[in-house]
Amino acid sequence: MFPARSAEQPYLVERNPGYFEYQLPVSVKAVIAWRGLLPLLRNERDEWELPGGKLEPGEDPASCLAREIREELAWDTTVGDPVDAWVYEVFPHRHVFVLTYLATYDGEAAPAHSHEHEELVLVRPDDVAGLPMPDGYRTSITRAVARGHLENT
């Protein structure tokens, strides 16, 4: 393991003497359209988030997203185009690069959330404004609506 620059900046890792590299995990998320509703998951920080998860080495983003959605919602989805990208500061010492895709589910089964999250809700896109969630997710949802992926009702 490479040493961190400091306890305050553990995301800066020294690769060569005096050269520090920004370590930024990648999380791939989906704005999923299903019957005019959007599934959201509540995490351990009591924030609502889009389904998805961390990109594993050697995995392409669309495959990662399909796998994560299957694990988190028990749905086989169609992953579409990327819609947004942003850096989320989870904590001052922890940042994640979030890549958001459009996805659809055409099945009949309602989603079933995994043990990874506290709760699952299905909401209309215009209902996300009042939910505790990072602004980046709201922006991704707004962009999906603007592209006609979801409709505000």
C-alpha positions as CSV (number, residue, x, y, z in Angstrom):
1,M,0.0,0.0,0.0
2,F,1.2,3.5,-0.8
3,P,1.4,6.1,2.0
4,A,-1.3,8.8,2.1
5,R,-0.2,12.4,2.0
6,S,-1.8,13.1,5.5
7,A,-4.6,12.0,7.7
8,E,-6.6,15.0,6.5
9,Q,-6.0,14.0,2.8
10,P,-6.0,10.2,2.7
11,Y,-7.3,10.3,-0.9
12,L,-3.8,11.7,-2.0
13,V,-1.5,8.7,-2.3
14,E,2.2,9.0,-2.9
15,R,3.2,7.1,-6.1
16,N,6.8,8.4,-6.3
17,P,8.7,10.6,-3.9
18,G,6.9,13.9,-3.8
19,Y,4.3,12.8,-6.4
20,F,0.8,12.4,-5.0
21,E,-2.1,10.9,-7.0
22,Y,-5.8,11.5,-6.3
23,Q,-7.5,8.2,-5.5
24,L,-11.1,8.4,-6.7
25,P,-13.4,5.4,-6.6
26,V,-15.9,5.1,-9.5
27,S,-19.6,4.5,-8.8
28,V,-22.0,3.7,-11.6
29,K,-25.6,4.6,-11.0
30,A,-28.9,4.3,-13.0
31,V,-31.9,6.5,-13.4
32,I,-34.4,3.6,-14.1
33,A,-37.8,4.2,-15.7
34,W,-40.5,1.7,-14.6
35,R,-44.2,2.5,-15.1
36,G,-43.5,6.2,-14.7
37,L,-41.7,5.6,-11.4
38,L,-38.1,5.8,-10.3
39,P,-36.6,3.4,-7.7
40,L,-34.5,5.0,-5.0
41,L,-32.6,3.3,-2.1
42,R,-31.9,4.7,1.3
43,N,-28.3,4.1,2.5
44,E,-26.7,3.9,5.9
45,R,-26.3,7.8,5.9
46,D,-30.1,8.1,5.6
47,E,-29.6,9.6,2.1
48,W,-31.7,8.4,-0.9
49,E,-29.6,7.3,-3.9
50,L,-29.9,5.8,-7.3
51,P,-29.3,2.0,-7.7
52,G,-25.8,1.0,-8.7
53,G,-22.4,0.6,-7.2
54,K,-18.6,0.5,-7.5
55,L,-16.9,-0.4,-10.7
56,E,-14.7,-3.4,-10.3
57,P,-11.3,-3.8,-12.0
58,G,-11.8,-5.1,-15.6
59,E,-15.5,-4.3,-15.6
60,D,-17.1,-2.0,-18.1
61,P,-19.6,0.6,-16.6
62,A,-22.7,-0.9,-18.3
63,S,-21.9,-4.4,-17.2
64,C,-21.2,-3.2,-13.7
65,L,-24.5,-1.4,-13.6
66,A,-26.5,-4.3,-14.9
67,R,-24.9,-6.5,-12.2
68,E,-25.5,-4.0,-9.4
69,I,-29.2,-3.5,-10.3
70,R,-29.6,-7.3,-10.4
71,E,-28.1,-7.5,-6.9
72,E,-29.9,-4.5,-5.4
73,L,-33.4,-4.7,-7.0
74,A,-33.6,-8.2,-8.5
75,W,-34.2,-6.7,-11.9
76,D,-32.7,-7.4,-15.3
77,T,-32.6,-4.0,-16.9
78,T,-31.6,-2.5,-20.2
79,V,-28.7,0.0,-19.7
80,G,-28.8,2.9,-22.0
81,D,-26.6,6.0,-22.5
82,P,-24.7,7.9,-19.8
83,V,-26.7,11.0,-18.7
84,D,-24.4,12.6,-16.1
85,A,-21.1,12.6,-14.3
86,W,-20.1,14.3,-11.1
87,V,-17.8,14.0,-8.0
88,Y,-19.6,13.4,-4.7
89,E,-17.8,14.5,-1.5
90,V,-19.2,11.8,0.8
91,F,-17.1,13.2,3.7
92,P,-14.3,15.8,3.5
93,H,-11.8,13.0,3.2
94,R,-13.8,10.7,0.9
95,H,-14.8,11.5,-2.7
96,V,-16.4,9.3,-5.3
97,F,-16.7,9.8,-9.1
98,V,-20.4,9.1,-10.0
99,L,-21.3,8.1,-13.6
100,T,-25.0,8.0,-14.1
101,Y,-26.7,6.1,-17.0
102,L,-30.3,5.8,-18.2
103,A,-31.8,2.3,-17.7
104,T,-35.2,0.7,-18.2
105,Y,-37.0,-2.2,-16.8
106,D,-40.0,-3.7,-18.7
107,G,-40.8,-6.6,-16.4
108,E,-43.8,-7.0,-14.2
109,A,-42.1,-7.8,-10.8
110,A,-41.8,-4.9,-8.4
111,P,-38.3,-4.3,-7.1
112,A,-37.0,-6.1,-4.1
113,H,-34.1,-4.4,-2.2
114,S,-31.1,-6.2,-0.9
115,H,-29.5,-6.1,2.5
116,E,-27.1,-3.3,1.2
117,H,-29.8,-0.7,1.8
118,E,-32.2,0.3,4.5
119,E,-35.3,0.9,2.4
120,L,-36.6,1.1,-1.2
121,V,-39.2,3.5,-2.6
122,L,-40.7,4.1,-6.0
123,V,-41.3,7.8,-6.6
124,R,-42.3,10.1,-9.4
125,P,-39.4,12.3,-10.6
126,D,-41.0,15.5,-9.4
127,D,-41.2,14.0,-5.8
128,V,-37.4,13.9,-5.4
129,A,-37.1,17.6,-4.6
130,G,-38.1,17.0,-0.9
131,L,-36.0,13.9,-0.3
132,P,-32.7,14.0,1.5
133,M,-30.2,13.1,-1.3
134,P,-27.0,14.5,-2.8
135,D,-27.7,17.2,-5.3
136,G,-25.9,15.3,-8.0
137,Y,-28.5,12.6,-8.0
138,R,-31.3,15.3,-8.4
139,T,-29.3,16.7,-11.3
140,S,-29.0,13.3,-13.0
141,I,-32.8,12.7,-12.6
142,T,-33.5,16.2,-14.0
143,R,-31.3,15.5,-17.0
144,A,-33.1,12.1,-17.5
145,V,-36.4,13.9,-17.5
146,A,-35.1,16.5,-20.0
147,R,-34.1,13.7,-22.3
148,G,-37.6,12.2,-22.1
149,H,-36.5,9.2,-20.2
150,L,-38.9,9.9,-17.3
151,E,-41.9,12.1,-17.2
152,N,-42.9,14.5,-14.4
153,T,-46.5,13.9,-13.5
